Amino acid sequence: MKSLTKYAVLSFVLTVAGMCFAQPAANPQSAPAAVQPKQADSEAIPAASPNALFPAVVARVNGIPISGAELEQLVRSELANIGNPKWNDLREDYRGQLVLGMLDSIISSKLLYQKATAGGVKATDAEIQAEMQNFAKNFKSDAELNVALASQNMDRASLEKNLVQNLVISKFVDENVNKKIEVNQDELGKYYSTHVTEFQHPDIVRTSHILIQPAGDTPEQDTLAKQRAEALLARVNKGEDFAKLARENSMDGSASQGGDIGFFSKESLAPEYAEAAFSAPVGSIKLIKTQFGYHIIKVTEKKKEGLSTLEEIKDQLIQFLKNQKAQAELKKLVDQLRNDAKVDVLIPAGQPLK
């Protein structure tokens, strides 16, 4: 089952790690009027179901309730990453830490969202629909998406509400944190010279790929996926732009980068992928199959074992240091918002409920 953690709530950690220096959203000038979920002191929270882990309301942030259902969504998303163990089978201390950690993330997100909306930040219909479509790409069918949502006590309405919050917070953080972050040459040089071992690498290869996954597990579906991959390979071999085809057809996150997945060592790739990438010369293109589906691989660069120079890793290091600074600044912002806010936690601290 695919995890919905990112979409259940925009946690503080996800805000920093996943959305710092993100690509600009869709052009709001070409979008319809913005929509936002209601946020009011009187917002109705339905009664908790008999099997719910938490009561109907678990906390209030400046009077706005946080529902037990929202907390449970995030908790169950986290548990999905470790095989969906039964709640009562978890160690009591782990349950307590998990609950309080997830609740803390929700509170931080709510504070940022309230700050952003108070300043007039909105998400447009076009942006929301684009996010919904990007999310749906992770699933082979509407039915699979619905099953995944239901398994974590969500539906499409609650998913859309969370995506709106994600977009609004992302815009706010980008404008008030990310755009103010700078890294100078002295900082780059100092980090590089004091962390030299981090830039040692084995033999590595850089590739781009177009991933085509079968729609299911039947031989017929596998054949259809292979035929589609072979048709795309033929188009590449006739001279069509690889990056454009990857953006339009690849079924993984690298599509937005034109299929580029960066540098990897042999040990960090799927065996079939590694064999193809390391045995082929730079510039070659081939079709292979792995457990993930059919890959059209383009080998773009190779490096022998050694030490990357500062110039070689400059762009990545700038991004890394910017993210470090952004994380620190965002923490300061959230801490200040907490100091100025009225936060009431209504469940026992450090104590699981069921």
C-alpha positions as CSV (number, residue, x, y, z in Angstrom):
1,M,0.0,0.0,0.0
2,K,1.3,3.4,-0.9
3,S,1.8,5.8,2.0
4,L,-0.3,8.9,2.1
5,T,1.8,10.7,4.7
6,K,2.7,13.7,2.6
7,Y,-0.9,14.2,1.7
8,A,-2.5,13.5,5.1
9,V,-1.0,16.6,6.6
10,L,1.9,18.9,5.8
11,S,4.1,18.3,8.8
12,F,6.9,20.6,9.9
13,V,9.5,18.1,8.7
14,L,7.9,17.7,5.4
15,T,7.6,21.4,4.9
16,V,11.3,21.8,5.3
17,A,12.5,18.7,3.5
18,G,10.0,18.4,0.8
19,M,9.0,21.9,-0.2
20,C,12.0,24.2,0.3
21,F,13.0,25.7,-3.0
22,A,10.2,23.9,-4.9
23,Q,9.4,24.7,-8.5
24,P,6.8,27.6,-8.9
25,A,3.2,26.6,-8.9
26,A,0.8,27.0,-11.8
27,N,0.3,30.6,-13.0
28,P,-2.5,32.0,-10.9
29,Q,-3.3,34.6,-13.5
30,S,-4.7,31.9,-15.8
31,A,-6.6,30.1,-13.0
32,P,-10.2,30.5,-11.7
33,A,-11.0,32.0,-8.4
34,A,-9.2,30.6,-5.4
35,V,-10.9,28.2,-2.9
36,Q,-10.0,27.5,0.6
37,P,-11.4,25.1,3.3
38,K,-13.4,26.7,6.0
39,Q,-11.5,27.6,9.2
40,A,-13.6,28.9,12.0
41,D,-13.9,28.5,15.7
42,S,-17.3,27.0,15.2
43,E,-16.1,24.5,12.6
44,A,-18.2,21.3,13.1
45,I,-16.2,18.2,14.0
46,P,-18.2,15.0,13.8
47,A,-18.3,12.6,16.7
48,A,-15.6,10.0,16.8
49,S,-16.5,6.6,15.5
50,P,-16.6,3.7,17.9
51,N,-13.3,2.2,16.6
52,A,-11.5,5.6,16.4
53,L,-8.1,5.8,18.2
54,F,-8.8,9.3,19.4
55,P,-11.7,11.5,20.6
56,A,-13.4,13.9,18.1
57,V,-11.2,16.8,19.0
58,V,-7.6,16.3,20.2
59,A,-6.3,19.9,20.3
60,R,-7.2,23.5,19.5
61,V,-4.9,26.1,17.9
62,N,-6.1,29.6,18.4
63,G,-9.5,28.2,18.9
64,I,-9.5,26.1,15.7
65,P,-10.1,22.4,16.5
66,I,-7.8,19.6,15.4
67,S,-9.8,16.5,14.9
68,G,-8.9,13.1,16.1
69,A,-9.6,11.8,12.6
70,E,-6.9,14.0,11.2
71,L,-4.4,12.8,13.8
72,E,-5.4,9.2,13.1
73,Q,-4.9,9.7,9.4
74,L,-1.3,10.8,10.0
75,V,-0.6,8.1,12.6
76,R,-1.9,5.4,10.2
77,S,0.1,6.8,7.3
78,E,3.2,6.5,9.4
79,L,2.3,2.9,10.5
80,A,1.8,2.0,6.8
81,N,5.5,2.6,6.3
82,I,6.3,-0.3,8.7
83,G,3.7,-2.8,7.5
84,N,0.5,-1.6,9.3
85,P,1.1,-3.3,12.6
86,K,-2.0,-3.5,15.0
87,W,-2.3,-0.5,17.3
88,N,-2.5,-2.6,20.4
89,D,0.6,-4.6,19.4
90,L,2.8,-1.5,19.5
91,R,5.0,-0.7,22.5
92,E,3.3,1.8,24.8
93,D,6.2,4.2,24.8
94,Y,6.3,4.1,21.0
95,R,2.6,4.8,20.7
96,G,2.9,7.8,23.0
97,Q,5.9,9.2,21.0
98,L,4.2,8.6,17.7
99,V,1.0,10.3,18.8
100,L,2.7,13.3,20.3
101,G,5.1,13.6,17.4
102,M,2.3,13.6,14.8
103,L,0.2,16.0,16.8
104,D,3.2,18.3,17.1
105,S,3.5,18.3,13.3
106,I,-0.1,19.0,12.8
107,I,0.0,21.9,15.3
108,S,3.0,23.4,13.5
109,S,1.2,23.1,10.1
110,K,-1.9,24.7,11.5
111,L,0.1,27.6,12.8
112,L,1.8,28.2,9.5
113,Y,-1.5,27.8,7.6
114,Q,-3.2,30.3,9.9
115,K,-0.3,32.8,9.4
116,A,-0.4,32.3,5.7
117,T,-4.1,32.8,5.2
118,A,-4.1,35.8,7.5
119,G,-1.7,37.3,5.1
120,G,-3.9,36.6,2.1
121,V,-2.1,33.6,0.7
122,K,-4.5,31.4,-1.3
123,A,-4.4,28.3,-3.6
124,T,-6.1,28.5,-6.9
125,D,-8.5,25.9,-8.4
126,A,-5.9,25.2,-11.2
127,E,-3.1,24.6,-8.6
128,I,-5.3,22.3,-6.5
129,Q,-6.4,20.3,-9.5
130,A,-2.8,19.9,-10.7
131,E,-1.9,18.6,-7.2
132,M,-4.8,16.2,-7.3
133,Q,-3.6,14.9,-10.7
134,N,0.0,14.6,-9.6
135,F,-1.1,12.6,-6.6
136,A,-3.4,10.3,-8.6
137,K,-0.4,9.4,-10.8
138,N,0.9,7.3,-7.9
139,F,-1.9,4.9,-8.4
140,K,-2.8,2.6,-11.3
141,S,-6.6,3.3,-11.2
142,D,-9.2,5.4,-9.4
143,A,-10.2,2.2,-7.5
144,E,-6.7,1.8,-6.1
145,L,-6.6,5.4,-5.0
146,N,-9.9,5.0,-3.3
147,V,-8.8,1.9,-1.5
148,A,-5.6,3.7,-0.3
149,L,-7.6,6.6,1.0
150,A,-10.1,4.5,2.7
151,S,-7.4,2.4,4.4
152,Q,-6.3,5.6,6.2
153,N,-9.8,7.0,7.0
154,M,-9.7,9.5,4.1
155,D,-11.7,10.4,1.1
156,R,-11.1,12.7,-1.8
157,A,-12.7,15.6,-0.1
158,S,-10.3,15.3,2.9
159,L,-7.4,14.8,0.5
160,E,-8.2,18.0,-1.4
161,K,-8.5,19.9,1.9
162,N,-5.1,18.8,2.9
163,L,-3.6,19.6,-0.5
164,V,-5.0,23.1,-0.2
165,Q,-3.2,23.5,3.1
166,N,0.0,22.1,1.6
167,L,-0.1,24.6,-1.3
168,V,-0.9,27.6,0.9
169,I,1.9,26.8,3.4
170,S,4.3,26.1,0.5
171,K,3.7,29.5,-1.0
172,F,4.0,31.2,2.3
173,V,7.3,29.4,3.2
174,D,8.7,30.0,-0.2
175,E,8.0,33.8,0.0
176,N,8.9,34.3,3.6
177,V,11.8,31.9,4.1
178,N,13.2,30.3,0.9
179,K,13.6,33.5,-1.2
180,K,15.5,35.2,1.6
181,I,18.1,32.4,1.9
182,E,21.5,33.0,0.4
183,V,24.8,31.0,0.4
184,N,28.1,32.8,-0.4
185,Q,31.4,31.4,-1.7
186,D,33.1,31.5,1.7
187,E,30.4,29.3,3.2
188,L,30.7,26.8,0.3
189,G,34.5,26.7,0.7
190,K,34.4,26.3,4.4
191,Y,31.9,23.4,4.3
192,Y,33.8,21.6,1.6
193,S,37.1,21.9,3.3
194,T,35.8,20.7,6.6
195,H,33.7,17.8,5.2
196,V,36.0,16.4,2.6
197,T,35.1,12.7,3.3
198,E,31.5,13.4,2.4
199,F,32.6,14.1,-1.2
200,Q,34.5,10.8,-1.7
201,H,32.7,8.5,-4.1
202,P,33.0,5.0,-5.7
203,D,32.5,4.5,-9.4
204,I,29.2,6.3,-10.2
205,V,27.0,6.8,-13.2
206,R,24.4,9.4,-14.1
207,T,21.3,8.3,-16.1
208,S,18.0,9.4,-17.2
209,H,15.1,7.0,-17.7
210,I,11.5,6.7,-18.8
211,L,9.6,4.2,-16.6
212,I,6.6,2.4,-17.9
213,Q,4.8,0.3,-15.3
214,P,2.2,-2.4,-16.2
215,A,-1.4,-1.5,-15.1
216,G,-1.6,-4.8,-13.2
217,D,-0.1,-8.2,-12.7
218,T,-1.4,-10.1,-15.7
219,P,0.7,-11.2,-18.7
220,E,-1.5,-9.2,-21.0
221,Q,-0.9,-6.0,-18.9
222,D,2.8,-6.7,-18.9
223,T,2.8,-7.1,-22.7
224,L,1.0,-3.8,-23.1
225,A,3.5,-2.0,-20.9
226,K,6.4,-3.5,-22.9
227,Q,4.9,-2.5,-26.2
228,R,4.4,1.1,-25.0
229,A,8.0,1.2,-23.8
230,E,9.2,-0.2,-27.2
231,A,7.2,2.4,-29.0
232,L,8.8,5.2,-26.9
233,L,12.2,3.7,-27.5
234,A,11.6,3.9,-31.2
235,R,10.7,7.5,-31.0
236,V,13.8,8.3,-29.0
237,N,15.9,6.4,-31.6
238,K,14.3,8.5,-34.3
239,G,15.6,11.7,-32.6
240,E,12.7,12.9,-30.4
241,D,13.8,14.7,-27.3
242,F,14.4,12.2,-24.5
243,A,13.6,14.7,-21.7
244,K,10.3,15.8,-23.3
245,L,9.2,12.2,-23.7
246,A,10.2,11.5,-20.1
247,R,8.1,14.4,-18.8
248,E,5.1,13.3,-20.8
249,N,5.3,9.6,-20.2
250,S,7.5,8.4,-17.3
251,M,5.6,7.0,-14.3
252,D,7.8,8.1,-11.5
253,G,9.0,11.3,-9.8
254,S,11.9,11.8,-12.2
255,A,9.4,12.8,-14.9
256,S,9.5,16.4,-13.8
257,Q,13.3,16.5,-14.2
258,G,13.1,15.1,-17.7
259,G,13.9,11.6,-16.4
260,D,17.2,12.6,-14.8
261,I,17.8,10.6,-11.6
262,G,21.4,11.9,-11.0
263,F,24.5,9.9,-10.0
264,F,24.3,6.5,-8.3
265,S,26.8,3.8,-7.4
266,K,26.3,0.3,-8.7
267,E,25.2,-1.0,-5.3
268,S,22.4,1.6,-4.9
269,L,20.6,0.7,-8.1
270,A,18.4,-2.3,-8.9
271,P,20.7,-5.1,-10.2
272,E,19.3,-5.0,-13.8
273,Y,19.4,-1.3,-14.0
274,A,23.0,-1.1,-12.6
275,E,24.2,-3.7,-15.0
276,A,22.8,-1.8,-18.0
277,A,24.0,1.6,-16.8
278,F,27.5,0.6,-15.9
279,S,28.2,-1.6,-18.9
280,A,26.9,0.8,-21.6
281,P,29.0,3.8,-22.9
282,V,27.9,7.4,-22.3
283,G,25.3,8.4,-24.7
284,S,23.8,5.0,-25.2
285,I,20.1,4.2,-24.8
286,K,18.5,0.8,-24.1
287,L,15.4,-0.8,-22.8
288,I,15.5,-3.1,-19.7
289,K,13.0,-4.6,-17.3
290,T,13.2,-4.5,-13.4
291,Q,10.8,-5.2,-10.7
292,F,9.5,-1.7,-11.1
293,G,8.6,-2.0,-14.8
294,Y,10.2,-1.2,-18.1
295,H,13.0,1.4,-18.2
296,I,14.3,3.2,-21.2
297,I,17.7,4.2,-19.9
298,K,20.0,6.9,-21.2
299,V,23.5,7.0,-19.8
300,T,24.6,10.6,-19.6
301,E,27.8,10.7,-17.5
302,K,30.3,8.4,-15.6
303,K,32.8,9.1,-12.9
304,K,35.6,6.9,-11.6
305,E,36.1,6.5,-7.9
306,G,37.6,9.6,-6.3
307,L,37.0,13.0,-4.7
308,S,34.4,15.3,-6.3
309,T,35.8,18.8,-6.7
310,L,34.0,21.8,-5.2
311,E,33.1,22.9,-8.7
312,E,31.6,19.6,-9.6
313,I,29.3,19.5,-6.6
314,K,28.8,23.3,-6.2
315,D,25.1,23.3,-7.3
316,Q,24.2,20.4,-5.0
317,L,26.1,21.9,-2.1
318,I,24.4,25.2,-2.5
319,Q,21.0,23.5,-2.4
320,F,22.1,21.5,0.7
321,L,23.3,24.6,2.6
322,K,20.2,26.5,1.6
323,N,18.0,23.8,2.9
324,Q,19.9,23.8,6.2
325,K,19.5,27.5,6.6
326,A,15.8,27.3,5.6
327,Q,15.2,24.6,8.2
328,A,16.7,26.7,10.9
329,E,14.7,29.8,9.8
330,L,11.5,27.9,9.6
331,K,12.0,26.5,13.1
332,K,12.5,30.0,14.4
333,L,9.3,31.1,12.7
334,V,7.3,28.2,14.1
335,D,8.7,28.7,17.5
336,Q,7.6,32.4,17.4
337,L,4.2,31.4,16.2
338,R,3.8,29.0,19.1
339,N,4.9,31.6,21.6
340,D,2.2,34.0,20.3
341,A,-0.5,31.3,19.9
342,K,-3.0,29.7,22.3
343,V,-2.5,25.9,21.9
344,D,-4.6,23.5,23.9
345,V,-3.8,19.8,23.8
346,L,-6.8,17.8,24.9
347,I,-5.3,14.3,25.0
348,P,-3.0,13.0,27.7
349,A,0.7,13.8,27.1
350,G,2.8,10.8,26.4
351,Q,0.0,8.3,27.0
352,P,-1.7,6.3,24.2
353,L,-5.5,6.3,24.4
354,K,-6.4,2.8,23.3
